Structure formats: C-alpha cells, structure tokens
Amino acid sequence: MGKSPTVRPYENFDDEEDAKALKEAFKGFGTDEDAVIEIITRRTNEQRRQIATRFKTMYGKDLIKELKSELRGNFEDLIIALMTEPIEFQAKQLHKAISGLGTDESTIVEILAVYDNEDVIRIANAYEGLYQTSLEADIKSDTSGTLKRLLVSLSTGNRDESNEVNPEAAFKDAQALLQAGELLFAGTDESVFNAVMCQRNRPQLRLVFDEYEKLVGHTVETAIENEFSGNIKDALLQLIHCVKDRSDYLATRLHDSMAGIGTDDRTLVRLVVARSEIDLEEIKEVYEAKYGKSLAERIADDTSGDYKKALLAVVG
C-alpha cells in the first residue's frame, strides 16, 4: 500500500524562522492562534521537533511547555499531539486508555492491531521508558480473562509478517476455529481464536476467514457474534475488521468518534495526527465513499473554533 499522507515535508523549511514566528505568536496579551496553526499543521513531525530544538537553543525555553501555557482544551491537545514523537504519542495514548477510569479496550486494540511488529515493540519500549512498568504488566493488571490474553498476545509484536499464504493451513485453521467455537458442545475454546488471530499474517488471516465462510455459509464475524459477548466480542470484531481492511477500519473509527451526542475527541485527535503522515488521504476517500460525506465536512460539523481550524488544516 503506497503512502498517502495529508501532511508532507514543508518545502522551504527554516526552523529558525518558524521558531521566531512562534515566539512572536506568544507575545503580548493573548496568542496568535492562526500563526500557531499555520506553522504546526503544515510541518511534518520531524520538522516540528527541529523547530522545538531550535526554539530551546534560541530562547532557552521548552516549546511544548510554552504551547501548553498558551493554548487550551482540545486545541491544545491537538497541537501537543502534533508536536509529540509518534511512537511516544501512541505509548501515552495506551497509558491513558489503561489508567483512566475503566479501561478503553477499543483504543488498546486499535493501536496494537494497526501497527506492525516493529512499531508495537517500539511503542512497548517507549511505554516502559515513560512509566517504569511494562505495557504487558499494565494490561494484565487492568483486564482479565480472554480479553487479557488477547491484548497480551497482541502487545508482544510477534505476528508473522511474511506475506506468504498457505491455502491448506488456512483450511485447517478455519476448521480449528469452527471446532473451538460453533461446533463445541459447551462454550468456546477461546485459546484457539487467540492463537490464530494473533499469530497469522494478514493475508493468511483473510484466507482463513474466506475458508471459514465456505465451511459454514456465514462470516467469521457472525460466528464471533454468536460465540462471544461483551468486551472480548468487540475486540475480536475490531481485530477482524482491521485485518480485512485497515483503511475501512480507521474510517469507521473516525466516524464513530463523531457519531451520537458529543465527540470522542481523544480518538479523533489520535487518528488524525497518527495517520496524517501515513495514509490519511486514503482513509478520507474510504470515509466519503462509506458515509456519503467528506471527513472534512464531518469534522467541520462536529467541532468548532481553533480546534476545528487546526484539524481541518491537518486533514486537508
């Protein structure tokens, strides 16, 4: 899949000019928010971090601390997210998902399912560096049962990442899932679902899902709906959706963050920021095809003020 970012390296980039312009934006009474938006949303994360280094060299001040003292609310959260190194940002998002009141399982699944092994391992290492405890330990102390085992398995970053597919093995896995679930007389053998879902590569899993459907005449999602309930059901359905079509999954996550009363701003910010230098253009196309409205229009309807301006600048 080719990269389709909405934020690309700024061509006439000059970290010193940007540092000066930001210093100017903080001067006097109130902040020039438009100047902050103009600079920070139109630079890549690497360029923003260069500006922060230059700012500290020129003024002896931490740019992130300055931004935090100048900005407020969701707008502040978005700008700070854009300034944070991406792996560290995801580690912090996981920590919020685990340490808040109740556990935000869907965020944990999203982050662990969307990234490849190398990034999952880097996120786990960053987590440990930030919080002096392992991601695995925190997941274990905050979740239980089948869900705990699924999340721990995902957090190891140990999925097969070859793109090799083996139809015979897919058929065997489909049979094993069937025997562990719908054909099992009492209950479900969750360990089989865990092993298949967390170890096989994505193309192989798609083949397993196809084989499953051929065997029983309905989708693997229907089987999950029948065999599981509560958080583990939601987690498995999310995982399957992500494996089948990552862009569609992320478009759905964005849609759900703005559906109903109120906005899940944390998810909205996380996805817009995290995908802006990867595949946000592609996600936007999928979003519009699926929901009949552009992502930008939806954000404009759902947010306001400088927060809205900054989000739209990133989304493009």
LUMVO-924539 format. One line per field, with one value per residue (C-alpha): residue number from 1; residue in three letters; x, y, z. Coordinates in Angstrom, 2 decimals. Layout:
// residues N
num <- (NUM | ...)
residu <- (ALA | ...)
xx <- (X | ...)
yy <- (Y | ...)
zz <- (Z | ...)
//
This chain:
// residues 316
num <- (1 | 2 | 3 | 4 | 5 | 6 | 7 | 8 | 9 | 10 | 11 | 12 | 13 | 14 | 15 | 16 | 17 | 18 | 19 | 20 | 21 | 22 | 23 | 24 | 25 | 26 | 27 | 28 | 29 | 30 | 31 | 32 | 33 | 34 | 35 | 36 | 37 | 38 | 39 | 40 | 41 | 42 | 43 | 44 | 45 | 46 | 47 | 48 | 49 | 50 | 51 | 52 | 53 | 54 | 55 | 56 | 57 | 58 | 59 | 60 | 61 | 62 | 63 | 64 | 65 | 66 | 67 | 68 | 69 | 70 | 71 | 72 | 73 | 74 | 75 | 76 | 77 | 78 | 79 | 80 | 81 | 82 | 83 | 84 | 85 | 86 | 87 | 88 | 89 | 90 | 91 | 92 | 93 | 94 | 95 | 96 | 97 | 98 | 99 | 100 | 101 | 102 | 103 | 104 | 105 | 106 | 107 | 108 | 109 | 110 | 111 | 112 | 113 | 114 | 115 | 116 | 117 | 118 | 119 | 120 | 121 | 122 | 123 | 124 | 125 | 126 | 127 | 128 | 129 | 130 | 131 | 132 | 133 | 134 | 135 | 136 | 137 | 138 | 139 | 140 | 141 | 142 | 143 | 144 | 145 | 146 | 147 | 148 | 149 | 150 | 151 | 152 | 153 | 154 | 155 | 156 | 157 | 158 | 159 | 160 | 161 | 162 | 163 | 164 | 165 | 166 | 167 | 168 | 169 | 170 | 171 | 172 | 173 | 174 | 175 | 176 | 177 | 178 | 179 | 180 | 181 | 182 | 183 | 184 | 185 | 186 | 187 | 188 | 189 | 190 | 191 | 192 | 193 | 194 | 195 | 196 | 197 | 198 | 199 | 200 | 201 | 202 | 203 | 204 | 205 | 206 | 207 | 208 | 209 | 210 | 211 | 212 | 213 | 214 | 215 | 216 | 217 | 218 | 219 | 220 | 221 | 222 | 223 | 224 | 225 | 226 | 227 | 228 | 229 | 230 | 231 | 232 | 233 | 234 | 235 | 236 | 237 | 238 | 239 | 240 | 241 | 242 | 243 | 244 | 245 | 246 | 247 | 248 | 249 | 250 | 251 | 252 | 253 | 254 | 255 | 256 | 257 | 258 | 259 | 260 | 261 | 262 | 263 | 264 | 265 | 266 | 267 | 268 | 269 | 270 | 271 | 272 | 273 | 274 | 275 | 276 | 277 | 278 | 279 | 280 | 281 | 282 | 283 | 284 | 285 | 286 | 287 | 288 | 289 | 290 | 291 | 292 | 293 | 294 | 295 | 296 | 297 | 298 | 299 | 300 | 301 | 302 | 303 | 304 | 305 | 306 | 307 | 308 | 309 | 310 | 311 | 312 | 313 | 314 | 315 | 316)
residu <- (MET | GLY | LYS | SER | PRO | THR | VAL | ARG | PRO | TYR | GLU | ASN | PHE | ASP | ASP | GLU | GLU | ASP | ALA | LYS | ALA | LEU | LYS | GLU | ALA | PHE | LYS | GLY | PHE | GLY | THR | ASP | GLU | ASP | ALA | VAL | ILE | GLU | ILE | ILE | THR | ARG | ARG | THR | ASN | GLU | GLN | ARG | ARG | GLN | ILE | ALA | THR | ARG | PHE | LYS | THR | MET | TYR | GLY | LYS | ASP | LEU | ILE | LYS | GLU | LEU | LYS | SER | GLU | LEU | ARG | GLY | ASN | PHE | GLU | ASP | LEU | ILE | ILE | ALA | LEU | MET | THR | GLU | PRO | ILE | GLU | PHE | GLN | ALA | LYS | GLN | LEU | HIS | LYS | ALA | ILE | SER | GLY | LEU | GLY | THR | ASP | GLU | SER | THR | ILE | VAL | GLU | ILE | LEU | ALA | VAL | TYR | ASP | ASN | GLU | ASP | VAL | ILE | ARG | ILE | ALA | ASN | ALA | TYR | GLU | GLY | LEU | TYR | GLN | THR | SER | LEU | GLU | ALA | ASP | ILE | LYS | SER | ASP | THR | SER | GLY | THR | LEU | LYS | ARG | LEU | LEU | VAL | SER | LEU | SER | THR | GLY | ASN | ARG | ASP | GLU | SER | ASN | GLU | VAL | ASN | PRO | GLU | ALA | ALA | PHE | LYS | ASP | ALA | GLN | ALA | LEU | LEU | GLN | ALA | GLY | GLU | LEU | LEU | PHE | ALA | GLY | THR | ASP | GLU | SER | VAL | PHE | ASN | ALA | VAL | MET | CYS | GLN | ARG | ASN | ARG | PRO | GLN | LEU | ARG | LEU | VAL | PHE | ASP | GLU | TYR | GLU | LYS | LEU | VAL | GLY | HIS | THR | VAL | GLU | THR | ALA | ILE | GLU | ASN | GLU | PHE | SER | GLY | ASN | ILE | LYS | ASP | ALA | LEU | LEU | GLN | LEU | ILE | HIS | CYS | VAL | LYS | ASP | ARG | SER | ASP | TYR | LEU | ALA | THR | ARG | LEU | HIS | ASP | SER | MET | ALA | GLY | ILE | GLY | THR | ASP | ASP | ARG | THR | LEU | VAL | ARG | LEU | VAL | VAL | ALA | ARG | SER | GLU | ILE | ASP | LEU | GLU | GLU | ILE | LYS | GLU | VAL | TYR | GLU | ALA | LYS | TYR | GLY | LYS | SER | LEU | ALA | GLU | ARG | ILE | ALA | ASP | ASP | THR | SER | GLY | ASP | TYR | LYS | LYS | ALA | LEU | LEU | ALA | VAL | VAL | GLY)
xx <- (0.00 | 1.53 | 1.82 | -0.93 | -0.24 | -2.08 | 0.97 | 4.19 | 7.58 | 7.33 | 9.46 | 11.04 | 11.51 | 13.53 | 13.46 | 14.87 | 12.18 | 9.48 | 10.87 | 10.88 | 7.32 | 6.09 | 7.85 | 6.13 | 2.76 | 3.11 | 3.95 | 1.67 | -1.84 | -3.36 | -1.86 | -1.89 | -3.55 | -3.65 | 0.14 | 0.46 | -1.94 | -0.21 | 3.21 | 2.48 | -0.12 | 1.94 | 5.18 | 5.96 | 6.57 | 10.31 | 10.25 | 8.18 | 10.72 | 13.52 | 11.63 | 11.38 | 15.13 | 15.86 | 13.37 | 15.16 | 18.56 | 17.36 | 15.21 | 16.18 | 12.56 | 10.72 | 8.37 | 5.89 | 5.66 | 5.14 | 2.37 | 0.72 | 0.70 | -0.67 | -3.35 | -6.43 | -8.74 | -8.98 | -6.96 | -4.08 | -4.37 | -4.22 | -1.21 | 0.70 | -0.14 | 1.30 | 4.48 | 5.00 | 7.24 | 4.79 | 5.86 | 5.89 | 2.47 | 0.99 | 2.61 | 0.96 | -2.38 | -2.14 | -1.37 | -4.45 | -6.56 | -5.34 | -5.02 | -8.27 | -11.48 | -12.36 | -10.31 | -10.69 | -10.26 | -11.13 | -8.19 | -5.80 | -6.98 | -6.79 | -3.17 | -1.96 | -3.83 | -2.97 | 0.81 | 3.27 | 5.52 | 8.45 | 6.27 | 4.37 | 7.70 | 8.93 | 5.68 | 6.01 | 9.63 | 8.64 | 5.83 | 8.26 | 10.65 | 7.87 | 6.08 | 8.71 | 6.38 | 5.83 | 2.84 | 2.18 | 2.11 | -0.34 | -2.61 | -2.56 | -3.46 | -6.24 | -8.02 | -9.00 | -9.85 | -9.92 | -9.58 | -6.42 | -4.87 | -5.77 | -4.31 | -1.14 | -0.66 | -1.08 | 1.29 | 4.21 | 4.52 | 5.10 | 2.72 | 4.04 | 4.78 | 5.71 | 3.13 | 3.15 | -0.21 | -0.87 | -4.39 | -4.05 | -3.05 | -5.90 | -8.40 | -7.00 | -7.21 | -10.80 | -11.69 | -9.93 | -11.90 | -15.13 | -14.39 | -13.34 | -16.48 | -19.68 | -19.17 | -18.08 | -20.88 | -20.38 | -18.84 | -15.95 | -12.26 | -11.01 | -7.33 | -7.70 | -9.15 | -6.34 | -3.59 | -4.92 | -5.84 | -2.57 | -0.02 | -1.03 | -0.05 | -2.81 | -3.17 | -3.23 | -5.93 | -8.05 | -7.77 | -8.75 | -11.85 | -12.78 | -12.36 | -14.46 | -17.28 | -17.11 | -17.30 | -20.32 | -22.06 | -21.73 | -18.94 | -16.46 | -17.97 | -21.32 | -19.53 | -17.91 | -21.32 | -22.75 | -19.88 | -18.60 | -20.08 | -19.02 | -15.54 | -13.87 | -16.53 | -15.95 | -12.18 | -12.26 | -14.65 | -12.34 | -9.34 | -11.06 | -12.18 | -8.62 | -7.15 | -9.71 | -9.35 | -7.25 | -8.40 | -12.07 | -11.49 | -9.85 | -12.55 | -15.14 | -13.21 | -13.19 | -16.91 | -17.73 | -15.67 | -18.13 | -21.36 | -24.07 | -24.05 | -20.68 | -17.36 | -14.70 | -12.01 | -9.17 | -9.83 | -10.44 | -7.15 | -5.19 | -6.29 | -5.96 | -2.49 | -1.22 | -2.35 | -1.59 | 1.89 | 0.90 | -2.43 | -4.97 | -5.72 | -6.74 | -8.80 | -10.59 | -11.56 | -12.88 | -14.73 | -16.52 | -17.46 | -18.79 | -20.63 | -21.58 | -19.91 | -16.30 | -14.28 | -13.59 | -17.32 | -17.99 | -15.23 | -16.49 | -19.99 | -18.71 | -16.01 | -15.50 | -13.02 | -9.27 | -9.59 | -11.71 | -9.36 | -6.32 | -7.99 | -9.11 | -5.62 | -4.18 | -6.95 | -6.60)
yy <- (0.00 | 3.32 | 6.17 | 8.76 | 11.43 | 14.73 | 16.29 | 16.30 | 17.89 | 21.69 | 22.66 | 25.96 | 24.80 | 27.07 | 26.06 | 29.40 | 31.41 | 29.14 | 29.43 | 33.24 | 33.27 | 31.11 | 33.30 | 36.30 | 34.48 | 34.14 | 37.82 | 40.32 | 39.70 | 36.52 | 34.22 | 34.45 | 31.05 | 31.37 | 31.65 | 28.55 | 26.61 | 27.82 | 26.61 | 23.45 | 21.83 | 22.38 | 20.78 | 17.10 | 15.71 | 15.66 | 19.32 | 20.29 | 18.63 | 20.52 | 23.76 | 22.77 | 22.16 | 25.49 | 27.28 | 25.96 | 26.97 | 30.49 | 31.27 | 28.76 | 27.66 | 24.41 | 24.93 | 22.27 | 23.90 | 27.29 | 25.88 | 24.26 | 27.54 | 29.48 | 27.09 | 25.46 | 22.47 | 20.24 | 22.71 | 22.38 | 18.55 | 18.51 | 20.82 | 18.91 | 15.62 | 17.04 | 18.05 | 14.63 | 11.97 | 9.43 | 6.29 | 8.17 | 9.61 | 6.11 | 4.93 | 7.86 | 7.08 | 3.47 | 4.66 | 6.91 | 4.02 | 1.74 | 4.11 | 6.07 | 5.15 | 1.80 | 0.52 | 1.87 | -1.54 | -0.32 | 2.12 | -0.59 | -2.95 | -0.16 | 0.73 | -2.88 | -4.03 | -1.18 | -1.11 | -3.72 | -5.73 | -3.34 | -0.38 | -2.36 | -3.31 | 0.30 | 1.53 | -1.05 | 0.04 | 3.72 | 2.85 | 1.21 | 4.16 | 6.63 | 4.76 | 2.41 | -0.53 | -2.76 | -2.42 | -6.12 | -5.75 | -2.86 | -4.73 | -7.75 | -5.71 | -3.83 | -6.57 | -10.17 | -13.47 | -13.94 | -10.24 | -10.05 | -12.95 | -11.42 | -8.00 | -9.50 | -11.61 | -8.52 | -6.47 | -8.87 | -7.71 | -11.28 | -11.72 | -13.49 | -10.68 | -12.63 | -12.22 | -15.92 | -17.61 | -21.29 | -22.39 | -25.78 | -24.22 | -21.69 | -24.51 | -26.23 | -23.01 | -22.44 | -25.97 | -25.41 | -22.18 | -23.95 | -26.80 | -24.38 | -22.30 | -23.19 | -26.97 | -27.09 | -28.58 | -26.34 | -22.88 | -21.75 | -22.65 | -19.07 | -20.09 | -21.33 | -17.98 | -16.20 | -18.29 | -17.88 | -14.18 | -13.04 | -15.15 | -15.44 | -12.78 | -10.54 | -12.09 | -15.57 | -14.48 | -13.14 | -16.58 | -18.24 | -16.01 | -16.96 | -20.66 | -20.31 | -18.76 | -21.57 | -24.18 | -22.79 | -20.44 | -17.33 | -14.91 | -15.28 | -12.07 | -13.86 | -16.67 | -14.15 | -12.52 | -15.96 | -17.30 | -14.29 | -11.42 | -8.15 | -6.67 | -9.74 | -9.89 | -6.20 | -6.66 | -9.64 | -7.88 | -4.85 | -7.04 | -8.83 | -5.52 | -4.17 | -7.32 | -7.31 | -3.63 | -1.26 | 1.92 | 0.98 | 0.15 | 3.51 | 5.38 | 3.63 | 4.55 | 8.19 | 8.08 | 6.50 | 9.15 | 11.77 | 9.74 | 10.32 | 13.03 | 14.60 | 13.78 | 11.31 | 13.94 | 11.74 | 9.19 | 11.89 | 13.64 | 10.39 | 9.10 | 12.39 | 13.01 | 9.42 | 8.84 | 12.33 | 11.32 | 7.77 | 7.19 | 9.85 | 10.68 | 7.08 | 6.97 | 10.17 | 8.55 | 5.45 | 7.65 | 9.65 | 6.54 | 4.86 | 7.73 | 9.99 | 12.99 | 14.08 | 13.69 | 17.44 | 18.25 | 15.91 | 17.46 | 20.95 | 19.97 | 18.38 | 20.75 | 24.49 | 27.34 | 26.95 | 23.21 | 22.88 | 25.09 | 23.07 | 19.68 | 20.81 | 22.09 | 18.62 | 16.72 | 18.98)
zz <- (0.00 | -1.05 | 1.36 | 1.04 | 3.69 | 4.08 | 5.77 | 3.78 | 4.48 | 4.16 | 1.20 | 2.24 | 5.80 | 8.06 | 11.72 | 12.84 | 11.01 | 12.43 | 15.97 | 15.65 | 14.29 | 17.16 | 19.73 | 18.11 | 18.28 | 22.08 | 22.63 | 24.28 | 25.51 | 24.09 | 21.48 | 17.70 | 17.25 | 13.46 | 13.34 | 15.55 | 13.30 | 10.11 | 11.25 | 13.23 | 10.99 | 7.84 | 9.03 | 9.49 | 12.96 | 12.31 | 11.24 | 14.29 | 16.55 | 14.79 | 15.48 | 19.17 | 19.35 | 17.63 | 19.92 | 23.00 | 21.59 | 20.73 | 23.78 | 26.45 | 26.68 | 26.04 | 23.09 | 24.25 | 27.69 | 26.05 | 23.85 | 26.86 | 28.75 | 25.75 | 24.47 | 25.98 | 25.66 | 22.60 | 20.55 | 23.00 | 22.94 | 19.15 | 18.89 | 21.61 | 19.85 | 16.61 | 18.48 | 20.13 | 18.59 | 17.03 | 18.92 | 22.24 | 21.39 | 20.95 | 24.22 | 26.01 | 24.35 | 25.57 | 29.08 | 29.08 | 27.77 | 30.57 | 33.52 | 33.26 | 35.00 | 33.43 | 30.51 | 26.99 | 25.32 | 21.84 | 21.86 | 23.04 | 20.27 | 17.68 | 18.47 | 18.79 | 15.66 | 13.31 | 13.79 | 12.60 | 14.93 | 14.88 | 15.86 | 18.51 | 20.10 | 19.89 | 21.47 | 24.28 | 24.88 | 24.93 | 27.37 | 29.75 | 29.47 | 30.28 | 33.06 | 34.57 | 34.13 | 31.14 | 28.85 | 29.36 | 33.16 | 32.95 | 30.53 | 32.85 | 35.92 | 34.14 | 32.17 | 32.82 | 31.20 | 27.45 | 26.71 | 28.82 | 26.90 | 23.53 | 24.40 | 25.91 | 22.75 | 20.55 | 22.71 | 22.10 | 18.46 | 17.36 | 14.41 | 11.31 | 8.85 | 5.77 | 3.03 | 2.25 | 2.11 | 2.54 | 1.49 | 3.18 | 6.51 | 6.14 | 5.73 | 8.85 | 10.86 | 9.70 | 10.82 | 14.16 | 14.72 | 13.87 | 16.27 | 19.02 | 18.61 | 16.85 | 16.92 | 20.54 | 22.61 | 25.64 | 25.48 | 23.32 | 23.36 | 23.21 | 23.13 | 19.55 | 18.42 | 20.25 | 18.64 | 15.09 | 15.36 | 16.95 | 15.05 | 11.39 | 8.87 | 7.50 | 4.01 | 5.59 | 8.04 | 5.20 | 3.60 | 6.91 | 7.06 | 3.47 | 4.23 | 7.36 | 5.38 | 2.80 | 5.57 | 7.41 | 5.00 | 7.16 | 8.04 | 10.85 | 12.29 | 12.66 | 14.49 | 16.87 | 17.48 | 18.33 | 20.42 | 22.36 | 24.32 | 25.90 | 25.54 | 24.01 | 21.28 | 20.45 | 20.50 | 18.13 | 15.74 | 15.70 | 15.03 | 12.14 | 10.64 | 10.83 | 9.26 | 6.44 | 5.55 | 7.64 | 5.88 | 6.21 | 9.87 | 10.55 | 8.61 | 10.79 | 13.95 | 12.83 | 12.07 | 15.43 | 17.27 | 15.97 | 15.99 | 18.57 | 21.21 | 21.90 | 20.29 | 21.37 | 20.87 | 22.07 | 19.31 | 16.69 | 17.52 | 17.77 | 14.38 | 12.50 | 13.95 | 13.69 | 10.09 | 8.73 | 7.53 | 6.53 | 4.80 | 5.76 | 2.09 | 1.51 | 4.71 | 3.60 | 0.29 | 2.05 | 4.56 | 1.88 | -0.12 | 3.01 | 4.69 | 1.78 | 3.36 | 3.39 | 6.58 | 6.50 | 6.33 | 9.22 | 11.34 | 10.48 | 11.69 | 14.87 | 16.15 | 16.50 | 16.90 | 16.61 | 17.25 | 14.11 | 12.07 | 13.10 | 12.47 | 9.01 | 8.23 | 9.03 | 7.22 | 4.16)
//
